[in-house]
Amino acid sequence: MAQGKRTALITGSGKNIGRAIALHLAKAGHNIVINGSRDQAACEEVAGKVRALGAEAMVAICNIGDRAKVQAMAKSAIDKFGSVDILVNNAAVRPDGKYLETTEEEWQRIVDINFYSVYHLTRACLPGMIDKGWGRIVNFTGMMAQQGYPGKSAAVSVSKHAAWGLTKSLSREFGPKGVTANIISPGTIPGPEADPASPRLEALRKANPSGRLGTADDIAAMVDLLVSDSGGFINGQMLQVNGGVVNQF
């Protein structure tokens, strides 16, 4: 299938990495479904930038931890654009919490947002990808999530490992149908509110082989490649975009 205008649904795309991905894919000519959990103004601001780039935009405010709402969001996107060809499961939560102090309800909330949203959105979007014989699924993990977060809820690591397992299985089952599935493990990507001169970030910068920390655009550029026709032979991979940090997991 020659590359034309396709539709990308990107969770958590009102800010930071998700926002950068939305703008990169809009520049490539794709329709963009912008999702946020509650900040309508931020999502509308991204939508305006997407339209200024000549792409169509749809804003979908949705708690992705709610199965019914996730399914409704996917249906609305498919009804509007005909299909979701590119699914980027970017949104996640990473709350602090010791294992023995995390309630079952909080554990379930984290897993619902970080993993089951991926599961439900993938199930909703895959049939259209299969029908077209072309699709791209990009999921996210993280260096510390793979190693085990100190001081973060264990549910974060569990949910991210689950997303990696699902990615590998999807790549093998649906690769023959023209659908690729990959997962990105970003390095340190300070948000716009972060102080780059803080001792923690300065230490991480000095320790990085590239001599700098990452940006949201660094991650978006990788997504841009993975969802392109040129990235069609990259499948079932964990792509570490971290400046050269050796990560054992």
C-alpha positions as CSV (number, residue, x, y, z in Angstrom):
1,M,0.0,0.0,0.0
2,A,1.6,3.3,-1.1
3,Q,1.8,5.9,1.6
4,G,-1.0,8.4,1.5
5,K,-3.1,10.2,4.1
6,R,-3.6,7.9,7.0
7,T,-5.0,8.4,10.5
8,A,-2.9,8.3,13.7
9,L,-4.5,8.0,17.2
10,I,-2.0,9.1,19.8
11,T,-2.9,8.8,23.5
12,G,-1.6,11.5,25.9
13,S,-1.0,13.8,22.9
14,G,-1.9,17.1,24.6
15,K,1.6,17.7,25.9
16,N,5.2,16.6,26.0
17,I,6.2,13.5,24.0
18,G,2.7,12.8,22.7
19,R,2.3,16.4,21.5
20,A,5.6,16.1,19.6
21,I,4.5,12.9,18.0
22,A,1.3,14.4,16.9
23,L,3.0,17.3,15.2
24,H,5.6,15.1,13.5
25,L,3.0,12.9,12.1
26,A,0.9,15.8,11.0
27,K,3.9,17.2,9.1
28,A,4.0,13.8,7.3
29,G,0.4,14.4,6.2
30,H,-1.5,12.1,8.6
31,N,-4.9,12.9,10.2
32,I,-4.4,13.1,13.9
33,V,-6.6,12.0,16.8
34,I,-5.4,13.9,19.8
35,N,-6.2,12.4,23.2
36,G,-5.9,13.7,26.7
37,S,-7.5,12.8,30.0
38,R,-8.9,16.2,31.0
39,D,-7.0,19.2,29.5
40,Q,-9.2,20.1,26.7
41,A,-7.4,23.4,26.1
42,A,-4.0,21.8,25.6
43,C,-5.5,19.2,23.2
44,E,-7.3,22.0,21.2
45,E,-4.0,23.9,21.0
46,V,-2.3,20.9,19.5
47,A,-5.3,20.4,17.1
48,G,-4.9,23.9,15.9
49,K,-1.2,23.3,15.1
50,V,-2.1,20.1,13.4
51,R,-4.6,21.9,11.1
52,A,-2.1,24.6,10.4
53,L,0.2,21.9,9.1
54,G,-2.5,20.9,6.6
55,A,-3.7,17.8,8.4
56,E,-7.1,17.0,9.9
57,A,-7.5,16.8,13.6
58,M,-10.0,15.3,16.1
59,V,-9.8,15.9,19.9
60,A,-10.9,13.0,22.1
61,I,-10.9,13.7,25.8
62,C,-11.0,10.3,27.4
63,N,-9.9,8.5,30.6
64,I,-8.0,5.7,28.9
65,G,-8.3,3.6,32.1
66,D,-12.0,3.2,31.4
67,R,-12.6,0.4,28.9
68,A,-16.0,1.7,27.7
69,K,-14.6,5.2,27.1
70,V,-11.6,3.8,25.2
71,Q,-13.8,1.8,23.0
72,A,-16.0,4.7,22.3
73,M,-13.0,6.9,21.5
74,A,-11.8,4.4,19.0
75,K,-15.2,4.0,17.4
76,S,-15.5,7.8,17.0
77,A,-12.2,8.0,15.3
78,I,-13.0,5.2,13.0
79,D,-16.4,6.7,12.2
80,K,-14.8,10.0,11.3
81,F,-11.8,8.9,9.3
82,G,-12.8,5.4,8.2
83,S,-10.0,3.6,10.1
84,V,-7.1,4.1,12.6
85,D,-4.0,3.1,10.6
86,I,-1.4,4.2,13.2
87,L,-1.9,3.6,16.9
88,V,0.6,5.2,19.3
89,N,0.0,4.1,22.9
90,N,2.0,6.9,24.6
91,A,-0.1,7.8,27.8
92,A,0.9,6.3,31.1
93,V,1.0,7.0,34.8
94,R,4.0,6.4,37.1
95,P,3.0,7.2,40.7
96,D,5.2,6.7,43.7
97,G,4.3,3.9,45.9
98,K,5.9,1.0,47.9
99,Y,4.7,-2.5,47.0
100,L,3.1,-3.3,50.4
101,E,1.5,0.1,50.6
102,T,-0.1,0.1,47.2
103,T,-3.8,-0.7,47.5
104,E,-5.4,-3.2,45.1
105,E,-7.6,-0.3,43.7
106,E,-4.5,1.8,42.9
107,W,-2.7,-1.2,41.4
108,Q,-5.7,-1.8,39.1
109,R,-5.9,1.8,38.1
110,I,-2.2,1.8,37.0
111,V,-2.6,-1.4,35.1
112,D,-5.8,-0.2,33.5
113,I,-4.1,3.0,32.2
114,N,-0.7,1.6,31.3
115,F,-1.7,-1.8,29.9
116,Y,-5.4,-2.4,29.4
117,S,-5.7,0.8,27.4
118,V,-3.1,-0.6,25.0
119,Y,-5.0,-3.9,24.9
120,H,-8.4,-2.4,24.2
121,L,-7.3,0.2,21.7
122,T,-5.3,-2.4,19.8
123,R,-8.3,-4.7,19.6
124,A,-10.5,-1.8,18.4
125,C,-8.0,-0.6,15.7
126,L,-6.6,-3.9,14.4
127,P,-9.5,-5.0,12.2
128,G,-9.3,-1.9,10.1
129,M,-5.5,-2.4,9.7
130,I,-5.9,-6.0,8.7
131,D,-8.6,-5.1,6.1
132,K,-6.2,-2.6,4.5
133,G,-3.2,-4.9,4.8
134,W,-1.2,-2.1,6.5
135,G,-1.0,-0.9,10.1
136,R,1.5,0.4,12.7
137,I,1.3,0.0,16.4
138,V,3.8,1.8,18.6
139,N,3.9,1.2,22.4
140,F,6.0,2.6,25.2
141,T,8.1,1.2,28.0
142,G,11.0,2.8,29.8
143,M,14.5,2.0,31.1
144,M,13.5,2.0,34.8
145,A,10.3,0.3,34.1
146,Q,12.2,-2.6,32.6
147,Q,14.7,-2.8,35.5
148,G,12.2,-2.2,38.3
149,Y,11.4,1.3,39.6
150,P,12.9,2.0,43.0
151,G,10.3,4.1,44.9
152,K,7.6,3.7,42.2
153,S,4.7,1.4,42.3
154,A,5.6,-2.1,41.2
155,A,2.4,-2.0,39.0
156,V,4.2,0.5,36.7
157,S,6.9,-2.1,35.9
158,V,4.4,-4.9,35.7
159,S,2.2,-3.0,33.2
160,K,5.1,-2.0,31.1
161,H,6.5,-5.5,30.9
162,A,3.0,-6.6,29.9
163,A,3.0,-4.0,27.1
164,W,6.3,-5.4,25.8
165,G,5.0,-8.9,25.9
166,L,1.9,-7.9,24.0
167,T,4.1,-6.1,21.4
168,K,6.1,-9.1,20.7
169,S,3.1,-11.3,20.3
170,L,1.3,-8.8,18.0
171,S,4.4,-8.5,15.8
172,R,4.4,-12.3,15.2
173,E,0.7,-12.8,14.7
174,F,0.0,-9.7,12.5
175,G,3.3,-9.1,10.8
176,P,2.2,-11.4,7.9
177,K,-0.9,-9.2,7.5
178,G,1.1,-6.0,7.0
179,V,0.8,-4.7,10.6
180,T,4.0,-4.0,12.6
181,A,4.2,-3.6,16.4
182,N,7.2,-2.1,18.2
183,I,7.9,-0.5,21.6
184,I,10.0,2.4,22.4
185,S,12.1,2.8,25.6
186,P,13.0,6.5,26.0
187,G,15.9,7.8,28.0
188,T,15.6,10.8,30.2
189,I,13.3,13.3,28.5
190,P,12.8,16.4,30.7
191,G,9.4,18.0,30.4
192,P,9.1,21.7,29.7
193,E,8.7,22.5,33.4
194,A,12.0,20.7,34.4
195,D,15.1,22.7,35.4
196,P,18.0,21.4,33.2
197,A,20.5,22.8,35.7
198,S,19.1,20.7,38.6
199,P,21.8,18.5,40.2
200,R,19.9,15.3,39.1
201,L,19.5,16.3,35.5
202,E,23.0,17.7,35.3
203,A,24.4,14.4,36.6
204,L,22.3,12.4,34.1
205,R,23.5,14.7,31.2
206,K,27.2,14.2,32.2
207,A,26.7,10.4,32.4
208,N,25.1,10.2,29.0
209,P,27.5,9.1,26.2
210,S,25.8,11.7,23.9
211,G,26.6,14.5,26.4
212,R,23.0,15.7,26.5
213,L,19.5,14.6,27.6
214,G,16.8,13.7,25.2
215,T,14.0,15.8,23.8
216,A,10.4,14.9,22.9
217,D,11.4,15.5,19.2
218,D,14.0,12.7,19.6
219,I,11.2,10.2,20.5
220,A,8.8,11.6,17.9
221,A,11.5,11.1,15.2
222,M,11.7,7.4,16.0
223,V,7.9,7.1,15.9
224,D,8.0,8.9,12.5
225,L,10.3,6.2,11.2
226,L,8.4,3.3,12.7
227,V,5.1,4.3,11.2
228,S,6.4,5.1,7.8
229,D,6.5,2.8,4.8
230,S,10.3,2.9,5.1
231,G,10.0,1.4,8.7
232,G,8.0,-1.6,7.5
233,F,10.7,-4.1,8.2
234,I,11.2,-3.0,11.8
235,N,8.8,-5.3,13.7
236,G,8.7,-6.8,17.2
237,Q,11.6,-4.6,18.5
238,M,12.3,-2.6,21.6
239,L,14.0,0.6,20.4
240,Q,16.0,2.3,23.1
241,V,16.2,6.0,22.3
242,N,18.5,7.1,25.1
243,G,21.7,8.6,23.8
244,G,23.8,5.4,24.3
245,V,23.0,4.5,27.9
246,V,23.7,0.8,28.3
247,N,20.5,-0.7,29.7
248,Q,20.4,-4.3,31.0
249,F,17.0,-6.0,31.4
